[in-house]
Structures are given as C-alpha cells and as structure tokens.
C-alpha cells in the first residue's frame, strides 16, 4: 500500500505543471508571466471602448476604422524599422524628415511627368543611400547614432524646405500613386452581386487558417522537445479570440469598400521583417547584439556590419513611409515628417521593445502603432485640442517605458 501511494505521488509530481493547476490559476499565471506583452492589448481594448462610448459609436464605424488603418500605415512602417534600431541599442531621430524629404522627391518627380513605377524605386533607392550615409558615420567613423541622426534631422528638414521652396506645397495628381494610401484592392468578378467585398473576406479566412496552422505547428514543436505549453482549453480560447479579431476586422472592411492597399503594404513589410527576425541568422545576430554587443563581437558576430544594415533598412522603410504619407495627403508640404520619429519610437516601446535593448517583436510593434494612432484618431473625433493630444500621448509613452522597467526588474 505504501509503495502504491509513493508511486502515485511520483506520478503526480511528473505531470506537467499545467495539468496540476486549475484553469483560473493557469490563466492568472499566464497573465503574470506575459503582462508586458498583454498590457498593450488591454490598452488597445480600453481605448476602443472609451472612444466608442464617447463618440456614440462613430469611432468603430466601418468608415472610421478603415480610415484608422490608412492613418496608421506610415507610422507602422516607420515603427517596424525603428524596432530593429532600438533592439540593437541605437536610435534614429532623422526618420521623420527622411520620410518627408523622400515623399517630397516623389511628388516633385511625379509633377514633372515621371512614370510612377520609375519614381517608386528611385525614392526607395534614395532611402538606401541615406541609410548608407548614416550607417557609415555610426559604424565606420564612430559618431554616436544620437548625434548622427540628430544632424540628419536638421539636414533633411532643410532639404525638405529647399525642395518645397518653389510652391510651398507640391500637389500629386497621379492616380496610381494616390491609390497606395487611398485605394482598395479590387473585388472578384463574381462578388459584384454581394453586399460585401468577397475577396477581402476570403483573405480574412486564409489568414485565420494560416494563423491556426502556424500556432498548432509551433505548439507541437514545443511539446516534442518537452517545453511548457498552455492547456488545450487555453490554447483553443486563444485561437478563437485571435480568429474572431481577424474575421471581425476583415468583415468591417468588407462591408465598407474592401481591404485598403495600405494594409496590404504594411502586411507585406511586417511579414518580411517578422521572418527576418525570427527565422534567419541575421535576426538572431540583431537580438544578440542588443543583448550584449561585446559578447556578440567576441562570439564572431560582425556587429558593425549588422548595425550598418539595420540603419540602411531604417532609411529604406522611412522612404516607403514617405511615399505612403505623400500618397495619403495627395501632396508634399514643408512640415511633412514633423514628429513622425516620436510616433515611431513610442509605438516600438508600447509594443514591447525593451529600453535596455535585445527584446522586441515587430508583430507587437504594429499593435503599439495602433495604440498611438487610435488615440490620435479618437481625440480628433472628439475635437480635443492638439496641445492636449501631445500631452496625453507623452503620458502614455512614459507609462509604457516605466512599466517595462518595473516588469523587467521583477523578472
């Protein structure tokens, strides 16, 4: 009898932790262990509920939500690049006016009759050249990134003023270019008779299927190597919640005018950089440099080369953001790019990038960008003065960084 009791005790001890705790305890532990990541989702939900009530439902109307997606596009692209910069413990203060300047270059070329499909690669190449210049100063000359990019902020602000000096505002009339931030993907021929955008809903279903397959495969991989996983109930609830969000978002867009081209562009950039960070050696090197640059150098990682490429990537994405912003406004103005770098940095930190470097995910950065732009959108609908908007966003930014420091010290 004693032997049987001992064997039963050993058997219970060998059970995985999630089998020994209740569902409530597991959820509480999951929230506690991932509070830094979940906080931004909670903040986004609170923002949506608050502004929905305050605007009597106008905030969640299909037209406004699609408008929110288009507004977030250029900030999201900048924030993805800024995430890499912050992970390796650097900063780029020039991205706002790099975006403004390259957007003005695009507008100027289009005004002079250049073909849009020639203008786009030229502008993106301009961004790469800017990244080479700043990356060279940081990695070869040894000028601190703060100083290099602060100087870049002044330089490209001056160039923007110079380019727009003739007219003050350069109007863009090219219809193809304007579609990037104001257009929607065309529907399938047999969807014309339906009351919703068929192709958008099909894309939503494909995204749900891809997400479920990816998560199931990742879970099986963890189980194969005996890593801790959530219980089937919690895992299923997570999949249902994520699927509902995706389908809900696509349904809202499908009942309006369909999926905006801005969302497609941001999704492509996000997919590329997510793959880059999670599936490639280059991504592992970025995290290693952010964790400990001296140890990374000693382990054989070429820190200067990786840093140089990250700065080139940042300026490339800044030029893409400039294209999206100029397309949205249908013009280039002398003030384009003002404050963009602040929104990008805030989005990255709200999205979970650590102030000490080495931690961050571009998928979470998109949520951070949505938090920032949802605040802006909602306060604009309520007619909040711009001065108060800056103060509120500043407070949110400070809270996010302080929360990261507090949770980091506890871990």
N, C-alpha and C positions, 0 to 999 in steps of 0.2 A: 504493500500500500504506500509506504513511504517512497519507494522507488518510482511508483506511478505519479505521485504528487511532484516529485523532483523533476521527472521528465516533462510533466505538464508545465511546470514553471519555466523550464528551459525553453520549451516550445513557444510559450508566450513571449519570452524575452527575445526570441529570434524573429518574431513577427516584425514586419516593417512598422515604423512609427505611426504611419497614417492609419494602420489597421487597429491600433491600440487606443486611438482617441476619437472622441465624438466628432460629428460633422461641425458643430459650432466651434469646438476647440481648434479644429483644423483650419477653419476659415479665419478665426482670430489670429492663429499663428501665421497664416499666410499674409494677412494684412500687416502684422507686426514686422515680419521679415522683409516685406516689399513696400513698406509705407512710403518710401521716397518715390517709387515709381507710380504707385496708385494715387498719390496726392494730386498729381496733375489731372488725372481723370476725374477725381472728385471735384477739383476746382472747376473743370470744364462743365460738369453737370450742374454745379451750383450757379455758374454764370448763365447757362442756358435757362435754368428755371427762373432765376431772378429777372432776367431781361424779358422772358416770355410773359411773366406776370406784369412787369412794369409797362410793357408796350401793348398789353392786351392781345397777345398772340402774334403781333406783327413780326416779332423777331424770328419766329420759327415758320413764317410763311415761305412757301417754295421759292418765291422770287427773291426774298432777302437771303435765304440760305445759299442759293446759287450765287448771289452777289457776294456773299461772305467767302465762298470758295474762290471766286475770281480775285477778291481783295487779298486773300491770304497767299496767292500764288507766288508773287515775287519775294515776299518775306520768307516763305517756306524754302524756296530755292537758296536764298542767302543763308538761312539758318542751317541748312544741311552742310554747306561748305564751312560755316563757322564752327559747327560741331567738331569737325576734324581739326581745325585750328586750335580750339580750346582743349581738346583731348591731349594734344602734344604740348600743352602749357604755353601756347603763344596767343596772340590776339591780332586782329586785323581791323583797324579803325577806318580804313580807307574805302571799305566795300560800298558804302552808301553813295559816295561821289564817283566811284568807279562805275557803279550801275547807272548813275545819272549821266555821266560823260559818254559811256558807250551807247546808251539809249539815244543820246543826242546825235552821236555819229550816225547811228542807224537812220534817224529821222532826216538828217541832212542829206545822206546818200539817196534816200527814197525821194526827197524833194527834188533832187537833181536828176531824177529819172532812172536810177539804177534798178535793176531787177531784184525783187525781194529775196530770191533764192541765191543770189550772189551777195547781197547785203548781210544776210544772217551769218554765213561762215566768216566773212570779213570781220564782223563785230566780235564774234567768238574768238577769232584769232587775235584781235586787239586785246581781249581779256587775258589770253595766254601770255602775250608779250608783257603786259603789265605785271602778271604773276612772276614771270622770269626776272623782271627788273627788281621787284620787291624781294623775291626769294633769293636772288643773288646778294643783295645787300645784307640780308639776315644770315645766310648760311656761309657765304664766302668772305665778305668784308667783316661780318661780325657785328653789324649795327643791330641793336635790340629791336625786336618786332614792334614794340610800342612806338619807338621813335621813327622807325621806317614808315609805318603805316599812318602815323600822325602827320608826318611830312607828306605822305601820299594823299591824305585827306585834303590838305591845302592845295597841293599840286592839281589834283583832278577837279577840285572845286573851281580853281582858276581856269582850267581848260574848259570846263562846262560853261563858265561865264563867257569865255572867249568864243566858243563855238556858237552860242546863242546870242552873241552881242548884236548881230545884224538886225534880227527881227524880234528878239526877246522871247518869242515862242515859235517853235518850228512845228507847223501843222503837218500831220501824217494823213494822207488820203488813200494810201494803198489798201485795198480791201482785204487782200490775203494777209498782210501784216496785222491788220486790225482784228482778224479772226483769232489770233493767238490768245488774246485775253478777253475777247468779247464774243467769240463764236462758239458753236456747239457741234458735236460730231453729227454727221447725217444719219438718218434712220434707215433701216432696211426697207426695201420697196414694199414688202407685204405688211409693214407696220403702219402704213398711212391711214388705214381704216380704224385703228385702235385709238383709244383715248389717252394712251400713254406712249412714251418713247420706247419701242420694243428693244432696240439694240442696247440701250442703257440698262434695262432690266436683265438682259442676257449677260451683259458684262458683270453685273452685280452677282448673278448666280454663279458665274465662272469664278469670281473672286472668292465667294463663300466656299465653293468646292475646293479651290486651291488652298485656302486657309485651313480648312478642316484636314485635308490630306497632309499638309505640311506639319500641323500640330500633332496629328496621330503618329506620323513617322518620327518626329522628334521625341515623343513620349516613349515609343517602342525602343528607340535608341538608348534613352536613359535607363529604361528597365533592363535592357540587355547587359548593361555594364553595372547594374545594381545601384544606380543613383536614386536618390529620393525623388518620388513623384507624388502629385496630388492624387486623391482618391478618384475613382471613376465618376462619382456624383459631382464633385467639384470641377473635375476636368470637363464633364459634359455641360455643366452650367456655364463655364467659361466659353465654350464653343457656341452655345445657344445665344449667349449675350453678345458675343462678337458678331455672329451671323445676323442677329437682329439689327445691330448697328449698321452693318454694311447694307443689308437689304432695305432698311429704313431710309438710309441716305440716298441710295440709288432710286428708290421709289419716289422720293420727294423731287429729285432732279428729273426723273422720267415723266412726272406729271406736270412739269413746267415746260422746259424746252430740250431736255436731254442733258447729256454729260458735257460739261464745258471743256474746251480744248486745254484750258489752264490746268484742270485736274489731270488730264492725260499727260501733259508735260511734266507736272510735278511728280506724278506716279512713276513715270519712266526714270526721272532723276533719282527718286527715292529707291527704286528697285536696284539701280546700278550701284548706288553708294552703299546700300544695305548689303548687297552681295560683296562689294569691295571690302567692307569692314569685317564681315563675318565668315567669308569663305576663301579669302586669299591671304597669301603671306604678307603682302603689303599692309593689309588691315591689321594683322597680328603685330606687325612692326610698329604701326601707329599706336596701338594700345601699350606696347612695351615701352616705347619712348615716353609716353605720357605717365606710365607708372614709375619709371626710373630711367632717365636718359643716360646716366653714367653707366648703369648696369647694362642697358641696351647696347651702348657703344662697345663695352667690353665683351659682350656676347657675340659680336660680329655684325650687328645691325649698322647699316650706314645711315646714321642719324641725319647728317647734313642732306643727303640725297632725298630721304623721305620727307624731311621738312621742306625742302625746295619744291618737291612735287605737290605737297599739301598747299603751299602758297599759290602755285600755278592753278591748282584745282579751285581754290577760293576765288581767284580773279576770273576764271572761266565762268563759274557759276554767277558771279557778280554781273558779268556781261549778259548772261542769259536773263537774270533778274531785270536788268536794264531794258532788255527787249520786251519782257512781259509788262513792265510798268509803262513804258512808252506806248505800247500797243493798247493798254487799258485806257490811258488818257487821250490817245489819238494825237499826242503832241509831246514835244520835249520842252521843258521850261528851265530857267536858270536855278530854280530851287529843287529840281528833281534830285532825289537821293538824300535830302536832309533828314537825318535821324534814322535812316534805314539800318545803319550798323547797330544802333541801340536796340531796335526791334529784333534783329537777328541774334544778338548776344543774349538778350532777355529770353527769347524763345528757346535757345540752347540750354540755358541754365534752368528754366522752368521745366524743360523736357528731360532733365535728369543729368546733365553734364556736371561732373564734379569740379568744384573750384580748384582742387588740387591736381586735376588732370588725370588721364588714364581711364576714365569712366564716362560712358555716354553712348547713346544709340540714336541713329538718325530717324528711326521709326518713332521714337518718343519725342524727338525734336519737332516733328510735324504737329504733334498734339500741343507742344509748347507754343508753336506759331498760331494754332487755332485759338489758344487761350488769349494771347495778346490781341489778335485781330477781332475776336469775339467781343472783347472789352471795348475796343475802338468802335466796332460796328454798333454795339448796343448803346453806348454812350452817345454816339451820333444820332441814333434814332430818338433818344430822349432829349436831345438838344443840350447836352452837357457842355459847358464852356471848355475850350481846348486847354486852358491852363489847368483846370481840374483833371482833365484826362491825363495829362503828363504826370501830375502828382499821384494819381491812382495807379498808373502803370509803374511808376517808380516804387511805390509801396509794395506792389505785387512782386516786383523784381527783388527787392530787399528781403521780403519774406521767403521767397524761393531759395535764395542763397543762404540765408540764416538757417532755414530748415535743412538744407543739405549739410551744413557744417554740424548742426546738432545731431542729426541722424548718423552722420559719418563718425562723429566722436563716440557715439554709443556703440556703433558696430565695432 
